[in-house]
Amino acid sequence: MQTGLIIEAAQQYVTAQYKNHPHPQLVYHNLEHTRQVVAAAEQIAAHYRLEDTDLLVVYIAAWFHDLGYLLGEAKTHEEKGAELAQNFLIVQQVPPDIQQQVSNCIMATKMPQDPHNLLEQIVCDADLFNLGTRDFRARTKLLHREMEMTHGKEIPGAVWTEGSLRLLEEQHYHTAYCKALLQQQKEANIEWLKEKLEKQLDKAKKKHRQEAEAAVVAAGKKGAREEAVFAIAEKFAEEEPKKKKEKELKEPKPGRGVETMFRTTSTNHIRLSSMADSKAHIMISVNSIIVSVILGVLFRRLEDYPNLIIPAVLFLLTGVVTIIFSVLATRPNVNAGRFTRDDIDKKKTNLLFFGNFHKMSLEDYTWGMTEMMKDNDYVYASMIQDIYHLGVVLGKKYKQLRIAYNIFMFGLIISVLAFLIAALFFPVKN
């Protein structure tokens, strides 16, 4: 099976369909968008170094994933795209299992996306690749225009912006590659949408206020003033959900940067703790071997080599003391493991640390966590405590570990020097 020729044939087929069936209303879901998705799929697939067969699946799915907009209906464009892809692959004599994989990849792009393997994840991320790029602002305008033309009605800017914001907040990339590459720009796009929505809502309120004033001034008969006021009140009632959204946007919330800071700091602390444990394990293993050798071999020969008694004892003490401090560095310390409802009410306990709840029942712990989650300040205070105590434990670990390494280093030097002195200046006389 010549995958390169099949991919080229797919490109020619899809390109011909767009040229033979022009659709002026599809200003977003057009050939340009398809090519962008294919390019994104190629970029992601290159990172994962896919086999030729997997590349074929990804490329064909990318070329056909939105062809249903052109040759079918928008609501069922994934199904139509999968059908068209399967018909094409049958003509190309592609095995049925590959046909099914292509169909699955196309169907995985149906919102909300639900990929089940790497190939489906790549196609899904390629489809929404622009959400995490600088090109998003221009692309969302095209999609807005397309939706208005295909639905035959105007979509207010604030409504569209709010929908776009919800999409970006709920959407997440599936491949680790796209998460690392696109997440930062995607968050910048979210902030841009929030600012834009706030301006649009302010503009809408100002417009309605001007309409109200004009209606009241124009009222020239008895009762007209009241009618105008009621009419404007109805308009404001329609805008109430938007006002609530605006209020939510203005409420101070911890930014994504703060959440990232907590996550990164905790991860770094855990990684450092793991490194300390590994270092301590190395010291324990090495010195255990040294102590075993000294006790098992050297001490048996001290009668024959009495001049080595002092160096051997120094070496033995070095190993034993190093092991002691290494064990102290890794020795766990567990708290009482209980908390009371009063502790939760007064925010005295940190439920993110197992030492504070390991003896509690699941029911009590669930209640405590539920109460904590109701209070954002309590949640963030607990996270701060967790990071602080992790840091304190790390400080003790690394301090004891440093002592262990220093004892081992200097003890090893002194012991070797003692062996040399004993061998050179106090040789055993036969």
Secondary structure as GFF3:
##gff-version 3
##sequence-region A 1 430
A	DSSP	alpha_helix	3	20	.	.	.	ID=ss1
A	DSSP	alpha_helix	31	48	.	.	.	ID=ss2
A	DSSP	alpha_helix	52	64	.	.	.	ID=ss3
A	DSSP	alpha_helix	67	71	.	.	.	ID=ss4
A	DSSP	alpha_helix	77	91	.	.	.	ID=ss5
A	DSSP	alpha_helix	96	108	.	.	.	ID=ss6
A	DSSP	alpha_helix	118	127	.	.	.	ID=ss7
A	DSSP	three_ten_helix	129	132	.	.	.	ID=ss8
A	DSSP	alpha_helix	136	151	.	.	.	ID=ss9
A	DSSP	alpha_helix	157	170	.	.	.	ID=ss10
A	DSSP	alpha_helix	176	218	.	.	.	ID=ss11
A	DSSP	alpha_helix	224	238	.	.	.	ID=ss12
A	DSSP	alpha_helix	240	250	.	.	.	ID=ss13
A	DSSP	alpha_helix	256	296	.	.	.	ID=ss14
A	DSSP	three_ten_helix	298	301	.	.	.	ID=ss15
A	DSSP	three_ten_helix	306	308	.	.	.	ID=ss16
A	DSSP	alpha_helix	309	330	.	.	.	ID=ss17
A	DSSP	alpha_helix	341	345	.	.	.	ID=ss18
A	DSSP	three_ten_helix	354	356	.	.	.	ID=ss19
A	DSSP	alpha_helix	362	373	.	.	.	ID=ss20
A	DSSP	alpha_helix	376	425	.	.	.	ID=ss21
###
